[in-house]
């Protein structure tokens, strides 16, 4: 999960720099914007799975070692 957050941090930092450039490189901005959105979706999905597993553990449905 750390790799995912690190990738997002790097992509969003690059996007911020691109947005401040003059002249703007719109194609590259669009590409980095899409990468950031895709990574955000991945993070949300991963956090949802982790939350589901945590809830199952707290209810005793999944042994702690299976996470």
N, CA, C and O atoms as a Tinker XYZ file with bonds, in Angstrom:
   268  protein
     1  N      0.833000   -1.191000    0.000000    73     2
     2  CA     0.000000    0.000000    0.000000    64     1     3
     3  C      0.873000    1.248000    0.000000    63     2     4     5
     4  O      0.501000    2.266000   -0.584000    81     3
     5  N      2.039000    1.175000    0.655000    73     3     6
     6  CA     2.930000    2.334000    0.676000    64     5     7
     7  C      3.355000    2.719000   -0.734000    63     6     8     9
     8  O      3.465000    3.903000   -1.050000    81     7
     9  N      3.595000    1.714000   -1.589000    73     7    10
    10  CA     3.987000    1.991000   -2.967000    64     9    11
    11  C      2.897000    2.754000   -3.707000    63    10    12    13
    12  O      3.183000    3.649000   -4.503000    81    11
    13  N      1.670000    2.400000   -3.443000    73    11    14
    14  CA     0.545000    3.069000   -4.088000    64    13    15
    15  C      0.483000    4.533000   -3.680000    63    14    16    17
    16  O      0.292000    5.410000   -4.522000    81    15
    17  N      0.647000    4.799000   -2.378000    73    15    18
    18  CA     0.632000    6.178000   -1.903000    64    17    19
    19  C      1.833000    6.953000   -2.443000    63    18    20    21
    20  O      1.715000    8.133000   -2.776000    81    19
    21  N      2.978000    6.296000   -2.527000    73    19    22
    22  CA     4.172000    6.949000   -3.051000    64    21    23
    23  C      3.991000    7.304000   -4.531000    63    22    24    25
    24  O      4.373000    8.391000   -4.965000    81    23
    25  N      3.415000    6.395000   -5.290000    73    23    26
    26  CA     3.143000    6.666000   -6.712000    64    25    27
    27  C      2.198000    7.846000   -6.865000    63    26    28    29
    28  O      2.403000    8.709000   -7.718000    81    27
    29  N      1.162000    7.878000   -6.035000    73    27    30
    30  CA     0.216000    8.988000   -6.105000    64    29    31
    31  C      0.901000   10.300000   -5.750000    63    30    32    33
    32  O      0.675000   11.313000   -6.412000    81    31
    33  N      1.728000   10.293000   -4.722000    73    31    34
    34  CA     2.433000   11.512000   -4.316000    64    33    35
    35  C      3.322000   12.018000   -5.454000    63    34    36    37
    36  O      3.363000   13.217000   -5.732000    81    35
    37  N      4.017000   11.117000   -6.094000    73    35    38
    38  CA     4.898000   11.515000   -7.196000    64    37    39
    39  C      4.096000   12.053000   -8.383000    63    38    40    41
    40  O      4.463000   13.070000   -8.971000    81    39
    41  N      3.017000   11.380000   -8.730000    73    39    42
    42  CA     2.201000   11.812000   -9.868000    64    41    43
    43  C      1.511000   13.145000   -9.587000    63    42    44    45
    44  O      1.450000   14.008000  -10.463000    81    43
    45  N      0.995000   13.315000   -8.380000    73    43    46
    46  CA     0.304000   14.570000   -8.070000    64    45    47
    47  C      1.282000   15.735000   -7.973000    63    46    48    49
    48  O      0.932000   16.861000   -8.324000    81    47
    49  N      2.500000   15.482000   -7.503000    73    47    50
    50  CA     3.524000   16.522000   -7.468000    64    49    51
    51  C      3.894000   16.943000   -8.889000    63    50    52    53
    52  O      4.019000   18.132000   -9.182000    81    51
    53  N      4.067000   15.955000   -9.764000    73    51    54
    54  CA     4.371000   16.253000  -11.167000    64    53    55
    55  C      3.235000   17.044000  -11.807000    63    54    56    57
    56  O      3.475000   17.990000  -12.556000    81    55
    57  N      1.995000   16.650000  -11.507000    73    55    58
    58  CA     0.836000   17.360000  -12.056000    64    57    59
    59  C      0.814000   18.807000  -11.574000    63    58    60    61
    60  O      0.579000   19.718000  -12.367000    81    59
    61  N      1.053000   19.026000  -10.301000    73    59    62
    62  CA     1.085000   20.394000   -9.766000    64    61    63
    63  C      2.121000   21.247000  -10.493000    63    62    64    65
    64  O      1.855000   22.399000  -10.834000    81    63
    65  N      3.296000   20.679000  -10.725000    73    63    66
    66  CA     4.348000   21.425000  -11.441000    64    65    67
    67  C      3.930000   21.727000  -12.877000    63    66    68    69
    68  O      4.146000   22.832000  -13.375000    81    67
    69  N      3.331000   20.740000  -13.536000    73    67    70
    70  CA     2.874000   20.950000  -14.902000    64    69    71
    71  C      1.813000   22.045000  -14.987000    63    70    72    73
    72  O      1.793000   22.823000  -15.940000    81    71
    73  N      0.943000   22.100000  -13.999000    73    71    74
    74  CA    -0.125000   23.099000  -14.007000    64    73    75
    75  C      0.405000   24.520000  -13.847000    63    74    76    77
    76  O     -0.265000   25.481000  -14.226000    81    75
    77  N      1.613000   24.658000  -13.283000    73    75    78
    78  CA     2.201000   25.984000  -13.089000    64    77    79
    79  C      3.083000   26.418000  -14.260000    63    78    80    81
    80  O      3.504000   27.572000  -14.328000    81    79
    81  N      3.359000   25.496000  -15.175000    73    79    82
    82  CA     4.232000   25.824000  -16.301000    64    81    83
    83  C      3.556000   26.757000  -17.304000    63    82    84    85
    84  O      2.346000   26.713000  -17.529000    81    83
    85  N      4.388000   27.589000  -17.885000    73    83    86
    86  CA     3.935000   28.419000  -18.999000    64    85    87
    87  C      4.987000   28.267000  -20.079000    63    86    88    89
    88  O      6.153000   28.555000  -19.806000    81    87
    89  N      4.668000   27.848000  -21.249000    73    87    90
    90  CA     3.334000   27.446000  -21.714000    64    89    91
    91  C      2.941000   26.081000  -21.144000    63    90    92    93
    92  O      3.785000   25.260000  -20.783000    81    91
    93  N      1.645000   25.880000  -21.082000    73    91    94
    94  CA     1.119000   24.625000  -20.540000    64    93    95
    95  C      1.235000   23.506000  -21.568000    63    94    96    97
    96  O      1.010000   23.704000  -22.761000    81    95
    97  N      1.589000   22.336000  -21.075000    73    95    98
    98  CA     1.639000   21.142000  -21.930000    64    97    99
    99  C      0.388000   20.314000  -21.639000    63    98   100   101
   100  O      0.395000   19.388000  -20.827000    81    99
   101  N     -0.688000   20.690000  -22.339000    73    99   102
   102  CA    -2.016000   20.137000  -22.057000    64   101   103
   103  C     -2.074000   18.614000  -22.163000    63   102   104   105
   104  O     -2.724000   17.963000  -21.344000    81   103
   105  N     -1.410000   18.048000  -23.148000    73   103   106
   106  CA    -1.458000   16.585000  -23.312000    64   105   107
   107  C     -0.836000   15.891000  -22.104000    63   106   108   109
   108  O     -1.359000   14.886000  -21.623000    81   107
   109  N      0.274000   16.424000  -21.619000    73   107   110
   110  CA     0.933000   15.838000  -20.457000    64   109   111
   111  C      0.113000   16.062000  -19.188000    63   110   112   113
   112  O      0.046000   15.191000  -18.320000    81   111
   113  N     -0.506000   17.227000  -19.088000    73   111   114
   114  CA    -1.381000   17.516000  -17.943000    64   113   115
   115  C     -2.535000   16.523000  -17.909000    63   114   116   117
   116  O     -2.861000   15.979000  -16.853000    81   115
   117  N     -3.149000   16.289000  -19.055000    73   115   118
   118  CA    -4.268000   15.335000  -19.124000    64   117   119
   119  C     -3.812000   13.931000  -18.732000    63   118   120   121
   120  O     -4.525000   13.207000  -18.037000    81   119
   121  N     -2.620000   13.557000  -19.185000    73   119   122
   122  CA    -2.099000   12.226000  -18.862000    64   121   123
   123  C     -1.868000   12.069000  -17.360000    63   122   124   125
   124  O     -2.269000   11.066000  -16.768000    81   123
   125  N     -1.227000   13.050000  -16.751000    73   123   126
   126  CA    -0.975000   12.968000  -15.306000    64   125   127
   127  C     -2.264000   13.070000  -14.502000    63   126   128   129
   128  O     -2.399000   12.439000  -13.453000    81   127
   129  N     -3.208000   13.862000  -14.993000    73   127   130
   130  CA    -4.495000   13.962000  -14.316000    64   129   131
   131  C     -5.200000   12.606000  -14.316000    63   130   132   133
   132  O     -5.788000   12.206000  -13.312000    81   131
   133  N     -5.137000   11.912000  -15.435000    73   131   134
   134  CA    -5.750000   10.583000  -15.533000    64   133   135
   135  C     -5.039000    9.582000  -14.613000    63   134   136   137
   136  O     -5.689000    8.777000  -13.945000    81   135
   137  N     -3.709000    9.639000  -14.583000    73   135   138
   138  CA    -2.945000    8.752000  -13.694000    64   137   139
   139  C     -3.356000    8.998000  -12.244000    63   138   140   141
   140  O     -3.579000    8.047000  -11.494000    81   139
   141  N     -3.456000   10.262000  -11.846000    73   139   142
   142  CA    -3.850000   10.587000  -10.466000    64   141   143
   143  C     -5.250000   10.073000  -10.146000    63   142   144   145
   144  O     -5.484000    9.525000   -9.069000    81   143
   145  N     -6.176000   10.249000  -11.081000    73   143   146
   146  CA    -7.540000    9.755000  -10.865000    64   145   147
   147  C     -7.554000    8.238000  -10.723000    63   146   148   149
   148  O     -8.229000    7.700000   -9.846000    81   147
   149  N     -6.811000    7.551000  -11.581000    73   147   150
   150  CA    -6.755000    6.087000  -11.509000    64   149   151
   151  C     -6.161000    5.618000  -10.181000    63   150   152   153
   152  O     -6.648000    4.660000   -9.582000    81   151
   153  N     -5.118000    6.293000   -9.729000    73   151   154
   154  CA    -4.514000    5.933000   -8.447000    64   153   155
   155  C     -5.467000    6.205000   -7.289000    63   154   156   157
   156  O     -5.518000    5.435000   -6.330000    81   155
   157  N     -6.221000    7.296000   -7.374000    73   155   158
   158  CA    -7.218000    7.592000   -6.337000    64   157   159
   159  C     -8.260000    6.487000   -6.274000    63   158   160   161
   160  O     -8.655000    6.067000   -5.186000    81   159
   161  N     -8.704000    6.016000   -7.422000    73   159   162
   162  CA    -9.684000    4.924000   -7.468000    64   161   163
   163  C     -9.105000    3.677000   -6.824000    63   162   164   165
   164  O     -9.783000    2.998000   -6.053000    81   163
   165  N     -7.838000    3.373000   -7.141000    73   163   166
   166  CA    -7.181000    2.201000   -6.549000    64   165   167
   167  C     -7.097000    2.318000   -5.032000    63   166   168   169
   168  O     -7.329000    1.344000   -4.316000    81   167
   169  N     -6.767000    3.505000   -4.545000    73   167   170
   170  CA    -6.658000    3.715000   -3.095000    64   169   171
   171  C     -8.006000    3.517000   -2.423000    63   170   172   173
   172  O     -8.098000    2.852000   -1.392000    81   171
   173  N     -9.047000    4.090000   -3.001000    73   171   174
   174  CA   -10.393000    3.959000   -2.422000    64   173   175
   175  C    -10.820000    2.491000   -2.392000    63   174   176   177
   176  O    -11.379000    2.027000   -1.398000    81   175
   177  N    -10.559000    1.764000   -3.472000    73   175   178
   178  CA   -10.921000    0.341000   -3.515000    64   177   179
   179  C    -10.143000   -0.453000   -2.473000    63   178   180   181
   180  O    -10.705000   -1.314000   -1.797000    81   179
   181  N     -8.852000   -0.165000   -2.342000    73   179   182
   182  CA    -8.022000   -0.866000   -1.372000    64   181   183
   183  C     -8.479000   -0.572000    0.052000    63   182   184   185
   184  O     -8.584000   -1.481000    0.875000    81   183
   185  N     -8.748000    0.691000    0.337000    73   183   186
   186  CA    -9.215000    1.042000    1.675000    64   185   187
   187  C    -10.558000    0.389000    1.992000    63   186   188   189
   188  O    -10.811000   -0.003000    3.132000    81   187
   189  N    -11.414000    0.276000    0.983000    73   187   190
   190  CA   -12.698000   -0.389000    1.178000    64   189   191
   191  C    -12.498000   -1.861000    1.526000    63   190   192   193
   192  O    -13.156000   -2.385000    2.425000    81   191
   193  N    -11.588000   -2.528000    0.813000    73   191   194
   194  CA   -11.298000   -3.938000    1.114000    64   193   195
   195  C    -10.708000   -4.103000    2.513000    63   194   196   197
   196  O    -11.071000   -5.023000    3.246000    81   195
   197  N     -9.800000   -3.205000    2.871000    73   195   198
   198  CA    -9.190000   -3.277000    4.202000    64   197   199
   199  C    -10.234000   -3.049000    5.295000    63   198   200   201
   200  O    -10.215000   -3.716000    6.329000    81   199
   201  N    -11.137000   -2.111000    5.060000    73   199   202
   202  CA   -12.195000   -1.854000    6.038000    64   201   203
   203  C    -13.102000   -3.076000    6.185000    63   202   204   205
   204  O    -13.481000   -3.448000    7.295000    81   203
   205  N    -13.442000   -3.690000    5.059000    73   203   206
   206  CA   -14.296000   -4.879000    5.074000    64   205   207
   207  C    -13.629000   -6.005000    5.874000    63   206   208   209
   208  O    -14.273000   -6.669000    6.686000    81   207
   209  N    -12.326000   -6.207000    5.631000    73   207   210
   210  CA   -11.602000   -7.250000    6.365000    64   209   211
   211  C    -11.526000   -6.931000    7.849000    63   210   212   213
   212  O    -11.652000   -7.819000    8.693000    81   211
   213  N    -11.318000   -5.658000    8.160000    73   211   214
   214  CA   -11.248000   -5.255000    9.569000    64   213   215
   215  C    -12.586000   -5.528000   10.263000    63   214   216   217
   216  O    -12.621000   -6.032000   11.386000    81   215
   217  N    -13.663000   -5.197000    9.593000    73   215   218
   218  CA   -14.987000   -5.446000   10.171000    64   217   219
   219  C    -15.234000   -6.938000   10.348000    63   218   220   221
   220  O    -15.802000   -7.359000   11.355000    81   219
   221  N    -14.810000   -7.741000    9.373000    73   219   222
   222  CA   -14.976000   -9.186000    9.481000    64   221   223
   223  C    -14.150000   -9.737000   10.634000    63   222   224   225
   224  O    -14.602000  -10.631000   11.350000    81   223
   225  N    -12.951000   -9.216000   10.818000    73   223   226
   226  CA   -12.102000   -9.649000   11.937000    64   225   227
   227  C    -12.743000   -9.295000   13.270000    63   226   228   229
   228  O    -12.764000  -10.105000   14.197000    81   227
   229  N    -13.266000   -8.076000   13.356000    73   227   230
   230  CA   -13.856000   -7.650000   14.619000    64   229   231
   231  C    -15.109000   -8.446000   14.953000    63   230   232   233
   232  O    -15.498000   -8.549000   16.116000    81   231
   233  N    -15.741000   -9.011000   13.918000    73   231   234
   234  CA   -16.918000   -9.861000   14.131000    64   233   235
   235  C    -16.526000  -11.316000   14.272000    63   234   236   237
   236  O    -17.388000  -12.170000   14.481000    81   235
   237  N    -15.228000  -11.619000   14.160000    73   235   238
   238  CA   -14.742000  -12.977000   14.314000    64   237   239
   239  C    -14.945000  -13.853000   13.104000    63   238   240   241
   240  O    -14.862000  -15.077000   13.213000    81   239
   241  N    -15.212000  -13.254000   11.932000    73   239   242
   242  CA   -15.477000  -14.044000   10.733000    64   241   243
   243  C    -14.187000  -14.413000    9.987000    63   242   244   245
   244  O    -14.167000  -15.386000    9.232000    81   243
   245  N    -13.116000  -13.645000   10.194000    73   243   246
   246  CA   -11.854000  -13.912000    9.497000    64   245   247
   247  C    -10.750000  -13.979000   10.546000    63   246   248   249
   248  O    -10.582000  -13.033000   11.315000    81   247
   249  N     -9.995000  -15.074000   10.596000    73   247   250
   250  CA    -8.874000  -15.144000   11.536000    64   249   251
   251  C     -7.848000  -14.062000   11.233000    63   250   252   253
   252  O     -7.630000  -13.730000   10.068000    81   251
   253  N     -7.221000  -13.512000   12.252000    73   251   254
   254  CA    -6.282000  -12.396000   12.100000    64   253   255
   255  C     -5.141000  -12.727000   11.162000    63   254   256   257
   256  O     -4.660000  -11.838000   10.459000    81   255
   257  N     -4.689000  -13.969000   11.122000    73   255   258
   258  CA    -3.584000  -14.354000   10.268000    64   257   259
   259  C     -3.915000  -14.366000    8.790000    63   258   260   261
   260  O     -3.001000  -14.418000    7.968000    81   259
   261  N     -5.183000  -14.321000    8.419000    73   259   262
   262  CA    -5.600000  -14.393000    7.020000    64   261   263
   263  C     -5.634000  -13.031000    6.352000    63   262   264   265
   264  O     -5.985000  -12.946000    5.175000    81   263
   265  N     -5.293000  -11.991000    7.035000    73   263   266
   266  CA    -5.373000  -10.643000    6.459000    64   265   267
   267  C     -4.150000  -10.334000    5.672000    63   266   268
   268  O     -4.036000   -9.243000    5.112000    81   267
